[in-house]
Amino acid sequence: MGKVVITYGTFDLFHIGHLNLLKRAKALGDYLIVGVSTDEFNAVKGKKALIPFEQRAEIVASIKYVDLVIPETCWEQKIEDIKKYNVDILVMGKDWEGKFDYLKKYCEVVYLERTKGISSSYLRSILKKVRLQKEDLMYALKVLESLSNVLDDSLLKRISLGKSDIIKVFEILEILARELDDTED
């Protein structure tokens, strides 16, 4: 089988940083095993993936650098996996540097640089902002809808707005809300 490399991760919102890690990990050996964190294990770590385990594992398995995907269910399994699969090298991202040095008595441990400018946390923060913008738009829609129902013509004339102006703003906000819905998919 040649040199066996193993790495672990959640691989949520799969991005170029994940791909680079897998590509560089594979370049260190002949056979790459990837442990994908289960949803239950992520809960233990205080994380919640947006994409369910089965789909994340399928995405990782489809990458040409990956030879085998296994579920990562607990911290302790790394020693068992290293022994079971005769692993030569454990690869982790630089953000984990030092945390797995205790495994050096079983195999070589390598920490690879992260891809600059991208991470799942960054992508999640963008999605959160989009969601908040959508909530703000939905609130504005409700306010405008109630305004258009309660404002009488004399008040509208005093503020230089016609009912048709409020309806136009309402329509624009509806379009924006729909576009935000589309970006979440």
N, C-alpha and C positions, 0 to 999 in steps of 0.2 A: 504493500500500500504506500510505502514511502513515508515522508515526514507528515505527521498529523498535527493540524492546528485546530484549536477550539476557541470560540469567543461566545459571549453572552450579551443579551440586551433585550430591551422591550421592543424596539423597532416600530414604534408608533409613528404614524404620519410619515411613512418611509420617504426619505429624501436623499439628496446627493451625498451628504455626510455619511449616511449609513452605507451607501454603495461604495464610497471610497474606503471605508473601514473594511468592508468585506473583500474588496479587490486587493488591498494591501495585505490583509491577513492571508489570503490565498497565495499571494506571491511569496510568503515566507515558507510555504510547504507544498505538499502534493494533494492533501485531502483536507477540506475545511468542514468542520462541524460547527453549527450555530445553535446555541441554546436560546430559545425565545421565551421570555418570561410569560408565565400564564397570568391570567387576570387575578387569580387568587394570590399568587406570589406578589404581584404588583400591589395588591391591597396591603400585604404585610410590609412592603417597602414604603407605604404611604403614597402610592401613585395610582392613578386611574387612567388607563389607556382609552383613547377615543375609539380605536378600532379593536374589535374582539380578538382574542388570542388566535382562534382558528384562522381568521383572515390574515393576521400579521404573519403567522407561521407559513401560510400559503404564499404570501408575497415574498418572504425571504427564500422559501424553497424554489421559487421561480428564477432566482438570480443565478446566472451561469457560474459564478465563482463558488457557489455553495454545493457541497456534496451530500450533506445530511443535516436535517433540522430535528432537534429534540426539544421537548418542553423543559423549561427551567422552572422548577417548583419550589426550590429552597436554596439558601446560601450554601448549606453543607454539601449539596450534590456535586460541587465542582471537584472535590477530591475523588469521589466515586467515579465521575465521568472520566477524569484524567486516567485513572487506573483501568476502567472498563474499555476505553477506546485507545489505550496506549498512546496518549497524547504527548507530543514532543514540545509544543509551544502553546501557551495560553496567551491570547491577545485581547487587550482591553483598550478603551479610549484613554487618552491622557488625563481626563477628568477623574479617573479611578486610580491614578498613580499612587503606588505604595499600599493600596488597600488589599492587594492580592499577593504581596511579596511572600506571605507564608506558604504559598504554593510552589515556591522555587525549589523546595526539596523533592517535588514530584516531577517538575518539568521547567522549561525555560518560561519566564514571564516577560512579555513585551507590552509596553504601553505606547500606543500610536497617537500622533498628533490628531487633533480634531480638525475638521474642515471649517475654515473661518467663515463667519457670517451666516451659518445655518445650524439650527438645532430644532428638535421637536418642541422644546419649551418656547422658542421664538415663534414657531408656527402656531402653537396654541395661543400665545398672546395676541397674535394677529386675529385669529378666529374669535377670541374673546372681545376684541375691539369691534369687530364687525357685528357680533351679536348685540353688544351694547348700543351701537349705532342704530341697529334695527329696532331695539326696544325704545330708544329715544324717538325714532320716527313714528313708531306705533302710538306712542303717547301723544306726539304732536298731531297725528291724525285724529285721535279721539277728541283732543281739545278743539281742533278746527271744525270737526263735525258738530260738536255741541255749540260752538260759536255760530256756525251757519244756521243752526236751528233756532237760536235764541235772539240773535241780533235783529233788531227791526231796521227798516229802511232808513229811518231818520238818523239812527246811530251810525249806520254804514256811511251815510253821506258826510257826517261830521269827521269821520276818520278817512275819508277819501277812498273808500273801498266799496265796490259793489258786491252783491251776493255772488255774481259770476266770478269775481276775483278770488273770493274765498274758495269757490268750487274748483277753480283752476289750480290754486295752491294745493288743495285737497287731492286733486288728480295727480299732480306732480309727485306729491309725497307717497301716494299709492304706488306709482311707478317705481320710485326709489326703493320702497319697501320690498316690492317684488324682485327687483334686481339684487338686493341684499340676500333675499331668500335663495336666489339662484347661485350666488357666490358661496353659500354655505354648503351646497351639494358638491 
